[in-house]
Amino acid sequence: MSSMPRVPTPEPTSSPEPPTAAIVGCGDISAVHLEALQDLQIDVVGVCDVDPERARTVAQRLDVPAFTDHRELLAATTPSVVHVCTPHAEHVPVAIDVLAAGAHLLLEKPVADSPAQARVLCDAADAAAHQGVRSGVVYQNRYNPPNQRLHELITSGALGRVHGARAAVTWHRTAEYYAARPWRGTWTGAGGGVLMNQAIHTLDLLLWMLGPATAVRGQAATHALAEAIEVEDTAELLITHDGGASSTMYATNAYPVNAPVSVQVHAELATATVAGDLVVAWNDGRSETVAAQAPGSVGRAYWGDSHRILIEDFYARLGEEAPFWISPRDGLATVQAIHQVYDASPALRHPADARS
Ligand SMILES: NC(=O)c1ccc[n+]([C@@H]2O[C@H](COP(=O)([O-])OP(=O)(O)OC[C@H]3O[C@@H](n4cnc5c(N)ncnc54)[C@H](O)[C@@H]3O)[C@@H](O)[C@H]2O)c1
């Protein structure tokens, strides 16, 4: 009886180790990152906060080590990805160390508290990218379905020539909001107010959709919260985009409620309005609606619903050759535009040494 031909036993295929995560900065937004990581079943290997109590509380809940120095966390836990959720002035110093340790960087907005610091980060991220280290910025509103669709309609040419866009961010922030986290109201901690902290998402959407800014004019001032904060609570901008369209934006933290952010694009073939949902009113009478709510969202509505989706996408793309599509250079563009407004705002009590 002839025996079955002997087939070589295949070597067990070595699947890559699943990525691990660490969080630096255990404040408000870290909860959204941690919830997303739990949802995605990504192991958190350590957390860090300069406030030992805050670090310990989160670490105990997750049953992971707590650190008060991010360099010790990097050395002890060697995470694949570090989520940087610190105040603005503490973004670049932490991010540079993360990249130097060879960990992928997921950085909360704004990338830096000044254009000079943002450029330092971009150079470090470019150098790290040559070693396969990824950097991504949390502009999660780009993932909102209405914004995705509007971007597609513009860039595919479906709307025809785009004349321009107008945007409004009219939110409510009290003196107590700033007192709870004193860095938020200061030039040294936050590098700016409503533009740098809140409306930067919408500014990013305008630059993403209509193209890079070739000129930015505007004014910023502190109307309602002058007793409580150094930074601006209100601003208006006129942006000229590469390609000829122009956009205007109004932003304030002095509105009585957190109203939905609105972005309206006027184009040759339609007017498209995002205010929660996207409604496209075509000149020929057709209309199209895209609902705002992303499935499975965990973020608070006015932060944008798409933190979890961005985080999932960042991890999913780690194996790809291409850099993550929302880069530190996108972050630099927004910080630069904001500083053009600060530089043109004599009423602002902006320290001259931060105007770079
Ligand atoms: N993408 C969004 O929609 C969104 C929403 C809210 C906040 N954010 C951003 O998230 C970041 C944090 O904001 P927040 O509201 O959570 O602030 P927060 O003050 O609540 O938390 C920041 C934490 O970082 C800690 N910290 C400060 N310096 C540190 C350092 N060097 N190393 C380790 N920990 C340090 C603080 O002690 C604090 O616990 C900011 O950049 C903010 O703009 C983004």
Ligand as a Chemical Component Dictionary entry (heavy atoms), coordinates in Angstrom:
data_LIG
# 
_chem_comp.id                   LIG 
_chem_comp.type                 NON-POLYMER 
_chem_comp.pdbx_formal_charge   0 
_chem_comp.three_letter_code    LIG 
# 
loop_
_chem_comp_atom.comp_id 
_chem_comp_atom.atom_id 
_chem_comp_atom.alt_atom_id 
_chem_comp_atom.type_symbol 
_chem_comp_atom.charge 
_chem_comp_atom.model_Cartn_x 
_chem_comp_atom.model_Cartn_y 
_chem_comp_atom.model_Cartn_z 
_chem_comp_atom.pdbx_ordinal 
LIG N1  N1  N 0  -9.993  66.656 20.346 1  
LIG C1  C1  C 0  -10.869 67.245 21.165 2  
LIG O1  O1  O 0  -12.009 67.438 20.814 3  
LIG C2  C2  C 0  -10.436 67.649 22.535 4  
LIG C3  C3  C 0  -11.377 67.899 23.547 5  
LIG C4  C4  C 0  -10.913 68.282 24.816 6  
LIG C5  C5  C 0  -9.556  68.459 25.042 7  
LIG N2  N2  N 1  -8.678  68.244 24.015 8  
LIG C6  C6  C 0  -7.226  68.469 24.198 9  
LIG O2  O2  O 0  -6.721  67.509 25.119 10 
LIG C7  C7  C 0  -5.643  68.072 25.846 11 
LIG C8  C8  C 0  -5.922  67.945 27.343 12 
LIG O3  O3  O 0  -7.093  68.640 27.649 13 
LIG P1  P1  P 0  -7.934  68.279 28.952 14 
LIG O4  O4  O 0  -9.170  69.090 28.878 15 
LIG O5  O5  O -1 -8.027  66.820 29.117 16 
LIG O6  O6  O 0  -6.979  68.901 30.095 17 
LIG P2  P2  P 0  -6.879  68.471 31.622 18 
LIG O7  O7  O 0  -6.244  69.621 32.328 19 
LIG O8  O8  O 0  -8.182  67.958 32.100 20 
LIG O9  O9  O 0  -5.852  67.252 31.567 21 
LIG C9  C9  C 0  -4.488  67.419 31.289 22 
LIG C10 C10 C 0  -3.701  66.533 32.246 23 
LIG O10 O10 O 0  -2.332  66.545 31.873 24 
LIG C11 C11 C 0  -1.552  66.546 33.061 25 
LIG N3  N3  N 0  -0.200  67.021 32.702 26 
LIG C12 C12 C 0  0.244   68.288 32.567 27 
LIG N4  N4  N 0  1.525   68.288 32.156 28 
LIG C13 C13 C 0  1.900   66.991 32.061 29 
LIG C14 C14 C 0  3.110   66.339 31.696 30 
LIG N5  N5  N 0  4.185   67.013 31.308 31 
LIG N6  N6  N 0  3.144   64.997 31.735 32 
LIG C15 C15 C 0  2.067   64.281 32.138 33 
LIG N7  N7  N 0  0.880   64.841 32.483 34 
LIG C16 C16 C 0  0.797   66.177 32.432 35 
LIG C17 C17 C 0  -2.335  67.429 34.006 36 
LIG O11 O11 O 0  -1.966  67.213 35.349 37 
LIG C18 C18 C 0  -3.758  67.007 33.697 38 
LIG O12 O12 O 0  -4.201  65.946 34.520 39 
LIG C19 C19 C 0  -5.520  69.511 25.354 40 
LIG O13 O13 O 0  -4.586  69.557 24.324 41 
LIG C20 C20 C 0  -6.894  69.825 24.808 42 
LIG O14 O14 O 0  -6.903  70.838 23.826 43 
LIG C21 C21 C 0  -9.096  67.830 22.799 44 
# 
loop_
_chem_comp_bond.comp_id 
_chem_comp_bond.atom_id_1 
_chem_comp_bond.atom_id_2 
_chem_comp_bond.value_order 
_chem_comp_bond.pdbx_ordinal 
LIG N1  C1  SING 1  
LIG C1  O1  DOUB 2  
LIG C1  C2  SING 3  
LIG C2  C3  SING 4  
LIG C2  C21 DOUB 5  
LIG C3  C4  DOUB 6  
LIG C4  C5  SING 7  
LIG C5  N2  DOUB 8  
LIG N2  C6  SING 9  
LIG N2  C21 SING 10 
LIG C6  O2  SING 11 
LIG C6  C20 SING 12 
LIG O2  C7  SING 13 
LIG C7  C8  SING 14 
LIG C7  C19 SING 15 
LIG C8  O3  SING 16 
LIG O3  P1  SING 17 
LIG P1  O4  DOUB 18 
LIG P1  O5  SING 19 
LIG P1  O6  SING 20 
LIG O6  P2  SING 21 
LIG P2  O7  DOUB 22 
LIG P2  O8  SING 23 
LIG P2  O9  SING 24 
LIG O9  C9  SING 25 
LIG C9  C10 SING 26 
LIG C10 O10 SING 27 
LIG C10 C18 SING 28 
LIG O10 C11 SING 29 
LIG C11 N3  SING 30 
LIG C11 C17 SING 31 
LIG N3  C12 SING 32 
LIG N3  C16 SING 33 
LIG C12 N4  DOUB 34 
LIG N4  C13 SING 35 
LIG C13 C14 SING 36 
LIG C13 C16 DOUB 37 
LIG C14 N5  SING 38 
LIG C14 N6  DOUB 39 
LIG N6  C15 SING 40 
LIG C15 N7  DOUB 41 
LIG N7  C16 SING 42 
LIG C17 O11 SING 43 
LIG C17 C18 SING 44 
LIG C18 O12 SING 45 
LIG C19 O13 SING 46 
LIG C19 C20 SING 47 
LIG C20 O14 SING 48 
# 
